[in-house]
Amino acid sequence: MAPEAVVGKVFGLRQGDVHDGTSNRTVAAWDSLGHVTLVLELEAAYGVALSTSDALEMTDVAAIKRVLQKRGVEWAR
């Protein structure tokens, strides 16, 4: 599952509407509780444990991808 799909699932967005620039500034539901939910969904989807600094860095889809790649996660593109 691509990170865009996880973001879309968490925030109720169509996958085609989610791109690298989708962020906590462009999605109204991406508030603090939404962010925690997103981090938990990413951990479950990819089988990784994300640190607090990882979570703080992930403010848009591009950053989520960078953090996941740093953790060795791969997904179908």
C-alpha positions as semicolon CSV with decimal commas, in nm:
position;residue;x (nm);y (nm);z (nm)
1;M;0,000;0,000;0,000
2;A;0,138;0,340;-0,098
3;P;0,168;0,616;0,164
4;E;-0,091;0,815;-0,034
5;A;-0,340;0,532;0,023
6;V;-0,277;0,535;0,399
7;V;-0,321;0,913;0,414
8;G;-0,638;0,887;0,208
9;K;-0,777;0,613;0,431
10;V;-0,707;0,804;0,753
11;F;-0,851;1,133;0,632
12;G;-1,126;1,007;0,402
13;L;-0,965;1,139;0,083
14;R;-0,975;0,985;-0,263
15;Q;-0,632;0,847;-0,349
16;G;-0,617;1,064;-0,662
17;D;-0,649;1,371;-0,440
18;V;-0,345;1,276;-0,229
19;H;0,002;1,375;-0,354
20;D;0,342;1,472;-0,213
21;G;0,216;1,820;-0,125
22;T;-0,082;1,696;0,075
23;S;-0,012;1,817;0,427
24;N;-0,140;1,912;0,768
25;R;-0,194;2,258;0,619
26;T;-0,409;2,140;0,328
27;V;-0,627;1,877;0,502
28;A;-0,860;2,013;0,769
29;A;-0,891;1,675;0,945
30;W;-0,511;1,650;0,982
31;D;-0,510;1,792;1,332
32;S;-0,318;1,655;1,631
33;L;-0,551;1,359;1,683
34;G;-0,556;1,289;1,310
35;H;-0,176;1,296;1,307
36;V;-0,153;1,038;1,586
37;T;-0,402;0,819;1,400
38;L;-0,195;0,856;1,082
39;V;0,128;0,759;1,259
40;L;-0,040;0,451;1,409
41;E;-0,181;0,350;1,069
42;L;0,160;0,393;0,905
43;E;0,323;0,178;1,173
44;A;0,060;-0,093;1,125
45;A;0,070;-0,079;0,745
46;Y;0,449;-0,102;0,719
47;G;0,542;-0,291;1,035
48;V;0,773;-0,019;1,164
49;A;0,808;0,169;1,491
50;L;0,828;0,542;1,429
51;S;1,002;0,769;1,676
52;T;0,867;1,095;1,809
53;S;1,109;1,285;1,585
54;D;0,985;1,081;1,286
55;A;0,626;1,170;1,373
56;L;0,710;1,539;1,408
57;E;0,885;1,539;1,072
58;M;0,592;1,386;0,885
59;T;0,389;1,697;0,806
60;D;0,323;1,613;0,440
61;V;0,320;1,309;0,215
62;A;0,669;1,378;0,078
63;A;0,809;1,382;0,433
64;I;0,622;1,061;0,517
65;K;0,789;0,892;0,221
66;R;1,134;1,017;0,326
67;V;1,088;0,890;0,682
68;L;0,960;0,552;0,564
69;Q;1,247;0,514;0,317
70;K;1,490;0,601;0,596
71;R;1,336;0,311;0,790
72;G;1,388;0,077;0,493
73;V;1,022;0,062;0,392
74;E;0,937;-0,003;0,028
75;W;0,599;0,006;-0,142
76;A;0,466;-0,048;-0,492
77;R;0,484;0,274;-0,689
